[in-house]
Amino acid sequence: MDLQNFFNIVSASGIGATVALIFRIFFERDKFRFEKLHEKRALVIEQLYIRIVKVEQAFVSLLKPFQGVGELFEDEKRKVAAESFNELANYLIEHRVYFDERLAQDLERLIDKFLKIFNDYDFSRTLRQYKEDKESYRKSFEVSRGAWDELSRDFPIIRQSIEKEFRKIIGIKT
């Protein structure tokens, strides 16, 4: 509605209609802003969730105890896992403002969990280089197995909690 139409309506109607029109304009404007914000939050959630899934898939591929024939080599898997993790962490930093503080902290704990698991994996990989030292080599498998166990045990619980919060935000009743 342009300014001329507004003044025409105001002059043609009584004060009650004018006040009602003003309230309607402000309400519509706020409703539009809320809808746009909700759309943006839904897009941020979608993109963040896509990144979470990519990191999980990359970490599972890297850490699973048995590697299949025809899969990427370990160095390539490590690179994919590191890149997808960095992309997730950076996206969260850039879009943290779209989440309430509690959920933002949960997401940061997820990032910390991924980082710990990745560091454990890297440590086990370093230990594996000392094949002639049987104790270091054995320790590398223990650390690697611990990283796998932590990923497969803890991550699904954390992801489900975050999914539940995401669904609430976008209006899906659970």
N, C-alpha and C positions, 0 to 999 in steps of 0.2 A: 504494500500500500504506500503510495507516494504522499507527500505532505499536502498537496492540493486536495486530493480525495479525502484526506483526514479532516481538513478544515471544512469542506463541503458537508460532510456527515455531521460534524460538530454543530455547525450553524443550522442545519436542517432538523436536528433532533434536540430534545430537552437535555438538561444537565444530567439526569439519571442515565440516559442512554450514552452520553458522552463519557461518564465515569466508567460505565460498563465496558465501553469500547477501549478505553485506556487500559483497564485491567486485562481485557482480552489480549491486547497487543503485548503487554508485558508478560502475560502467562505464555502466550505463543512463543515469544522470544526465548524465555527460559526453558520451555519444553523443547524447542529446537536445539538449544545449547546442550541440554541434558542428553537428547537423542544422539547428537554428534559425539559427545563425550563417551557415551555408551558404545557407539560404533567403534570409536578409536580404541577403547579398552578391549573390546572383543577382538579387534585386529591384533593388538599387542599380545593378548593371551594366546591367540592362534599361533602367531609367529614364535612366541616364547615356547609354547608347547612343542611345536615342530622341532625347535632346537634341542629341547630336553630329550625328545625321542631319538634324534640323530646322535646325541652324545651317548645315550644308553646303548644304542645299537653298535656304535663304534667301540665302546668299552667292552661290551659282551664279545664282539668279534676278536678284540685284542686279548682279553683275559681268559676266555673259555679254555678249560684244560685240554681239550682235544681239538686240534686244528684240522680242518678238512682239506682234502686234495683240491687244488685249483683256487684256493683262497689267496688273498694278497699275502705277501711276505710280511714278517713281523715289523720290519722298519716302516713299511708302507702303512700298516695298520696303526702303528704308533703315531705316525704323522696325521692320519685321518682323525684319530681320537683327540690328539692335541689341538688340531685346527677346529674341530667341532666344539670342543670344550671352550676354547678361546672365543669363538663366535657366540656361544651361549652366555658366557660370563660378561662379555662386552655388551650384548643386547640387554641383559638384565640391568647393568649399570646405567645404560642410556634410558631405560624405560621403568626404572624402579618407582618413579613417582605415580604410576598408574595403579599401584597396589597399596592396600593399607599396610601399616607398619608390621603387623604380625605376619601377614603373608609374605611380605618382602623379606623378613628375617628367615622364614621357612625356606624361601627360594635361595637365600644366601647360604643357609645350612646345606642345601642340596649342592650348591657349587663347592662348598668346602669339602663335602663328602666325596664328590668326584675328584677334587684336587688331591685329597689324601689317598684315595685309591690309585690314582695315576702315579703319585710319588712312591707309593709302596711298590707298584709295578716296576717303576724305573730303578728303584733300589734292588729289587730282585734281579733285574736284568744286569745291573752292574755286578752283583755277586756271581751271576752265572758265567761271567767272563773268566773267573778263576777256577776253571774246570779241574786243574790239578790239585786244588785244595778241596778235598771232599766235603769238609764241614761247610765251607762257603757255598759250595754247589748245592748241598742239602738245604742250607738256610735259604737259598734263593727260591727253591721250590716251596718251602714253607711260607715265605713272604708272598710269593705269587699266589699260592692257594688261598692265603688269608685275604688278599685283595679280591679274588674271585668270590670267595664266600661272602665277604662284606657287600659286594655289588649285588650278588644274587639274593641275599637275605634281606638287606636293609633298603635297597633302592626301591623295590616294588611298594613297600609300605609308605615311603616318603612320597613317591609319585602318586599313589592313590589319594593321599591326603591333599596334595596340591591339586589334583584333578577335581576333587570334591569342592574345593574352594573356587576353582575356575568355573565350575558349573553353576555355583551360587551366583557368582558375579554376572554371568551372561544369562541368568534367568532360567536355568534348567533345574527343575525340582527333582530331588533324589529320594 
